[in-house]
Amino acid sequence: MALHGPEYKLVIDTLQAKRYNPRSMKKLKIAIPKGSLQEATCGLFKRAGFSISVSSRSYFPSVDDSELEVILFRPQEMARYIEDGVVDCGLTGHDWIVENNSSVQELCELQYSKQTKNPVRWVLAVHNDSKFKSVKDLKGKKVVTELVGVTKRYLKKNKVNAEVEFSWGATEVKPPHLADAIVEATETGSSLRANNLKIIDVVLTSVPKFIANKDSYRDSWKRKKMENIVMLLQGAIRAQEKVGLKVNVPEKHLKEVLAILPALKEPTVSTLANKGWYDIDTVIDESVVREIVPALKKAGASGIVEYPLNKVIP
């Protein structure tokens, strides 16, 4: 897909002009996805320590880091423009990197999404009433998708000669009258089920990735800035399912309480002003708190405090 419309021409012209602005020399140009992942991405950056403010009328959000310049790009287009050096780095799905066959530096996977923590699956789906049971049954048929390149390569790999047509949207409603099958992205499968579709194969699994232009990554200042951002983003993701726990415990119950507590490594144990008492700090999975807290209380712990975490950096 290509950038189109006057607003996108303005975006590219602005970025190219800034390449030659001496005041922008020590800035990292970073792209975040516009659309369904935009809110989740801004939330992730917020937990990582970067406050990004998006205006509905601008493709250039503000950020509370003078060394960053943020731009909004559609995920479908981002990998290509990072490869071309329009921006230094950004977050986009593995699916669109593969679709565009982009040559970029991949720094890490970032497991977050708009609905769940599950990866996005691009699936081959057909109408429930159809007789198609596998990709082999689609020889000579029409497959509609937004992920045209990946779908063509998938069909070729399976030795299936079928027509692949680009979909501009509402892909799920097209079988059986406008298409024999679709390749569509799903996290939960609920939209497919609501449109009487069944999955017959998984074409590609995708998670968001932090990627960089290869020349930008070779720049030592930019690489260090990217690596620091990645560390903080990964820390924010690790913290999503964890909480901190503080407890007070008398010495006579210390071993019993410590035996109950899991931790990333070992709990931190400190002596309190009151002789014979200890403070224990640890990080645990939020899902086990409801089982651990009653057990701690029963084992003799008191002053139990659970608190949220923004980042967990191992």
C-alpha positions as CSV (number, residue, x, y, z in Angstrom):
1,M,0.0,0.0,0.0
2,A,1.2,3.5,-0.8
3,L,0.8,6.7,1.1
4,H,-1.9,8.7,-0.5
5,G,-3.8,12.0,-0.1
6,P,-2.5,15.5,0.5
7,E,-2.2,14.9,4.3
8,Y,0.3,12.1,3.7
9,K,2.3,14.2,1.2
10,L,2.5,16.9,3.9
11,V,3.8,14.3,6.4
12,I,6.6,13.1,4.1
13,D,7.5,16.6,3.0
14,T,7.7,17.8,6.7
15,L,9.9,14.8,7.7
16,Q,12.2,15.3,4.7
17,A,12.6,19.0,5.5
18,K,13.5,18.2,9.1
19,R,16.4,16.0,7.9
20,Y,18.3,19.1,7.1
21,N,17.3,21.2,10.1
22,P,20.4,21.5,12.4
23,R,18.2,21.7,15.5
24,S,16.9,18.2,14.7
25,M,20.3,16.5,14.5
26,K,20.0,15.0,18.0
27,K,16.5,13.6,17.6
28,L,15.3,10.1,17.1
29,K,12.3,9.9,14.7
30,I,10.0,7.2,15.9
31,A,6.7,6.1,14.3
32,I,3.8,4.6,16.2
33,P,0.9,2.9,14.5
34,K,-2.2,4.9,13.6
35,G,-5.5,3.1,14.0
36,S,-6.6,0.2,16.1
37,L,-3.2,-0.2,17.9
38,Q,-2.7,3.6,18.5
39,E,-4.4,3.8,21.9
40,A,-2.7,0.6,23.2
41,T,0.7,1.8,22.0
42,C,0.4,5.2,23.6
43,G,-0.7,3.4,26.8
44,L,2.4,1.2,26.6
45,F,4.7,4.2,26.2
46,K,3.0,5.9,29.1
47,R,3.8,3.0,31.4
48,A,7.3,3.0,30.0
49,G,7.7,6.6,31.1
50,F,6.9,8.5,27.8
51,S,3.8,10.7,27.7
52,I,2.5,10.9,24.1
53,S,-0.3,13.3,23.3
54,V,-2.1,12.7,20.0
55,S,-4.2,15.4,18.3
56,S,-6.9,14.3,16.0
57,R,-5.7,16.9,13.4
58,S,-2.0,16.1,13.4
59,Y,0.2,13.2,12.4
60,F,2.9,14.6,14.7
61,P,2.0,13.8,18.4
62,S,3.8,15.6,21.2
63,V,6.0,13.7,23.6
64,D,7.7,14.7,26.9
65,D,11.2,13.8,25.6
66,S,13.1,16.5,23.7
67,E,15.2,13.8,22.0
68,L,12.2,12.1,20.4
69,E,10.1,13.1,17.4
70,V,6.9,11.0,17.1
71,I,4.9,10.5,13.9
72,L,1.8,8.4,13.2
73,F,1.9,5.9,10.3
74,R,-0.5,3.2,9.3
75,P,1.0,-0.1,10.4
76,Q,0.6,-1.4,6.8
77,E,3.0,1.2,5.5
78,M,5.4,1.7,8.4
79,A,8.1,-1.0,7.6
80,R,8.6,0.4,4.1
81,Y,9.1,3.9,5.3
82,I,11.5,2.8,8.1
83,E,13.5,0.9,5.5
84,D,13.6,4.0,3.3
85,G,14.8,6.2,6.3
86,V,11.8,8.5,6.5
87,V,11.9,7.7,10.2
88,D,14.5,6.0,12.3
89,C,12.4,3.4,14.0
90,G,8.9,2.3,15.0
91,L,6.4,-0.3,16.1
92,T,4.5,-2.4,13.6
93,G,3.4,-5.9,13.2
94,H,5.5,-8.8,11.9
95,D,2.7,-9.4,9.3
96,W,3.4,-6.0,7.6
97,I,7.1,-6.5,7.7
98,V,6.7,-9.8,5.8
99,E,4.0,-8.3,3.5
100,N,6.3,-5.5,2.4
101,N,9.3,-7.8,2.4
102,S,11.1,-5.0,4.2
103,S,14.8,-5.1,5.1
104,V,14.9,-3.6,8.6
105,Q,16.7,-4.2,11.9
106,E,14.4,-6.0,14.3
107,L,15.2,-5.1,17.9
108,C,12.5,-7.1,19.7
109,E,9.0,-8.4,19.9
110,L,6.5,-6.5,22.0
111,Q,3.6,-8.7,23.0
112,Y,0.7,-6.4,23.3
113,S,-2.4,-5.8,21.2
114,K,-5.7,-3.9,20.9
115,Q,-7.9,-6.6,22.6
116,T,-5.9,-9.3,24.3
117,K,-2.4,-10.4,24.9
118,N,-2.7,-13.0,22.2
119,P,-0.7,-12.8,19.0
120,V,-2.7,-11.9,15.9
121,R,-3.4,-14.8,13.6
122,W,-4.0,-14.3,9.9
123,V,-6.3,-17.2,9.1
124,L,-7.8,-18.8,6.0
125,A,-11.5,-18.9,6.6
126,V,-14.5,-20.0,4.6
127,H,-18.3,-19.9,5.1
128,N,-19.7,-22.5,7.4
129,D,-21.9,-23.9,4.6
130,S,-19.1,-24.3,2.1
131,K,-17.5,-27.7,1.3
132,F,-14.0,-26.3,1.5
133,K,-12.0,-28.2,4.1
134,S,-8.4,-27.2,3.3
135,V,-6.4,-24.8,1.1
136,K,-6.1,-27.6,-1.5
137,D,-9.8,-27.2,-2.2
138,L,-9.4,-23.6,-3.3
139,K,-7.8,-24.3,-6.7
140,G,-9.4,-21.9,-9.2
141,K,-11.3,-20.1,-6.5
142,K,-11.2,-16.4,-5.3
143,V,-9.5,-15.5,-2.0
144,V,-10.0,-12.0,-0.7
145,T,-7.6,-10.3,1.8
146,E,-5.7,-7.2,2.8
147,L,-2.5,-9.3,3.1
148,V,-2.1,-10.0,-0.6
149,G,1.6,-10.7,-0.8
150,V,1.7,-13.1,2.1
151,T,-1.4,-14.9,0.8
152,K,0.0,-15.3,-2.7
153,R,3.2,-16.8,-1.3
154,Y,1.2,-19.1,1.0
155,L,-0.9,-20.4,-1.9
156,K,2.2,-20.9,-4.0
157,K,3.8,-22.8,-1.2
158,N,0.8,-25.1,-1.1
159,K,0.8,-25.4,-4.9
160,V,-2.7,-23.9,-5.2
161,N,-3.5,-21.7,-8.2
162,A,-6.2,-19.3,-7.0
163,E,-7.2,-15.7,-7.6
164,V,-6.1,-13.3,-4.8
165,E,-8.0,-10.0,-4.6
166,F,-7.2,-7.1,-2.3
167,S,-10.0,-6.2,0.2
168,W,-10.6,-2.6,1.2
169,G,-12.5,-3.7,4.3
170,A,-15.5,-5.6,5.6
171,T,-13.6,-8.8,4.5
172,E,-15.6,-11.1,6.8
173,V,-18.9,-10.4,5.0
174,K,-17.7,-11.4,1.6
175,P,-17.9,-15.2,1.6
176,P,-19.7,-17.0,0.1
177,H,-21.2,-14.5,-2.5
178,L,-18.2,-12.1,-3.1
179,A,-15.4,-14.6,-2.3
180,D,-14.8,-18.3,-1.8
181,A,-12.4,-17.7,1.1
182,I,-10.7,-14.9,3.0
183,V,-7.4,-14.4,4.7
184,E,-8.1,-12.2,7.7
185,A,-6.5,-11.1,11.0
186,T,-8.1,-12.3,14.2
187,E,-7.2,-12.3,17.9
188,T,-10.2,-14.1,19.3
189,G,-12.1,-15.4,16.3
190,S,-15.3,-13.7,17.5
191,S,-15.9,-11.6,14.4
192,L,-15.4,-14.7,12.1
193,R,-17.9,-16.7,14.1
194,A,-20.4,-13.8,14.0
195,N,-20.2,-13.9,10.2
196,N,-20.7,-17.7,10.0
197,L,-17.1,-18.3,9.0
198,K,-14.8,-21.2,10.0
199,I,-11.0,-21.3,10.1
200,I,-9.4,-24.0,7.9
201,D,-5.8,-22.9,8.3
202,V,-3.4,-20.4,10.0
203,V,-1.4,-18.5,7.3
204,L,0.7,-16.3,9.6
205,T,1.1,-15.5,13.3
206,S,2.1,-11.9,14.1
207,V,3.1,-9.8,17.1
208,P,4.2,-6.2,17.2
209,K,7.9,-5.6,16.7
210,F,10.2,-2.7,17.4
211,I,12.1,-2.2,14.1
212,A,14.7,0.3,12.9
213,N,16.3,1.6,9.8
214,K,19.6,-0.2,9.3
215,D,21.6,3.0,8.8
216,S,20.0,4.6,11.9
217,Y,20.8,1.5,13.9
218,R,24.5,1.9,13.0
219,D,24.5,5.4,14.5
220,S,25.8,4.8,18.0
221,W,23.6,7.6,19.6
222,K,20.4,6.5,17.9
223,R,21.1,2.8,18.7
224,K,21.6,3.6,22.4
225,K,18.4,5.7,22.5
226,M,16.5,2.9,20.8
227,E,17.9,0.2,23.1
228,N,16.9,2.3,26.1
229,I,13.4,2.7,24.8
230,V,13.1,-1.0,24.1
231,M,14.3,-1.9,27.6
232,L,11.6,0.4,29.1
233,L,8.8,-0.9,26.8
234,Q,9.7,-4.5,27.6
235,G,9.8,-3.6,31.3
236,A,6.3,-2.1,31.0
237,I,5.0,-5.3,29.2
238,R,6.5,-7.6,31.9
239,A,4.8,-5.5,34.6
240,Q,1.3,-5.9,33.1
241,E,0.6,-9.2,34.8
242,K,2.6,-8.6,37.9
243,V,2.2,-6.7,41.2
244,G,4.4,-5.8,44.1
245,L,3.7,-7.3,47.6
246,K,5.0,-6.0,50.9
247,V,4.4,-7.9,54.2
248,N,5.6,-7.7,57.8
249,V,6.4,-10.9,59.6
250,P,7.8,-11.9,63.0
251,E,11.0,-13.8,63.1
252,K,9.4,-17.0,64.3
253,H,7.2,-17.2,61.1
254,L,9.8,-15.9,58.6
255,K,10.8,-19.3,57.1
256,E,7.1,-20.3,56.8
257,V,6.2,-17.0,55.0
258,L,9.2,-17.1,52.7
259,A,8.3,-20.7,51.6
260,I,5.0,-19.4,50.4
261,L,6.3,-16.4,48.4
262,P,7.4,-16.8,44.7
263,A,9.6,-14.1,43.3
264,L,11.5,-13.1,40.1
265,K,14.7,-14.1,42.0
266,E,14.5,-14.0,45.8
267,P,12.3,-11.8,48.0
268,T,14.0,-8.8,49.6
269,V,14.1,-9.2,53.4
270,S,14.8,-6.2,55.7
271,T,14.8,-5.8,59.4
272,L,12.3,-3.4,61.0
273,A,12.8,-1.0,63.9
274,N,10.8,-3.4,66.1
275,K,13.2,-6.1,67.1
276,G,12.4,-9.6,65.8
277,W,10.3,-8.2,62.9
278,Y,11.0,-8.3,59.2
279,D,9.7,-6.5,56.1
280,I,9.5,-8.7,52.9
281,D,9.2,-7.2,49.4
282,T,8.6,-9.3,46.3
283,V,7.1,-9.2,42.8
284,I,4.5,-11.9,41.9
285,D,2.0,-12.8,39.2
286,E,-1.2,-10.9,39.8
287,S,-3.2,-14.1,39.1
288,V,-1.9,-15.8,42.3
289,V,-2.4,-13.0,44.7
290,R,-5.9,-14.2,45.7
291,E,-4.4,-17.5,46.8
292,I,-1.2,-16.2,48.3
293,V,-2.5,-13.4,50.5
294,P,-4.8,-15.6,52.7
295,A,-2.0,-18.2,53.0
296,L,0.4,-15.4,54.1
297,K,-2.1,-14.2,56.7
298,K,-2.6,-17.7,58.0
299,A,1.2,-18.2,58.2
300,G,1.6,-15.2,60.5
301,A,2.2,-12.2,58.1
302,S,0.6,-8.8,58.8
303,G,0.6,-5.4,57.2
304,I,0.1,-7.0,53.7
305,V,0.2,-4.4,51.0
306,E,-0.3,-5.1,47.2
307,Y,0.7,-2.4,44.8
308,P,0.7,-2.0,41.0
309,L,3.9,-1.9,38.9
310,N,4.8,0.2,35.8
311,K,7.9,-1.6,34.8
312,V,9.8,-4.8,35.7
313,I,13.4,-4.7,34.5
314,P,15.3,-8.0,35.3
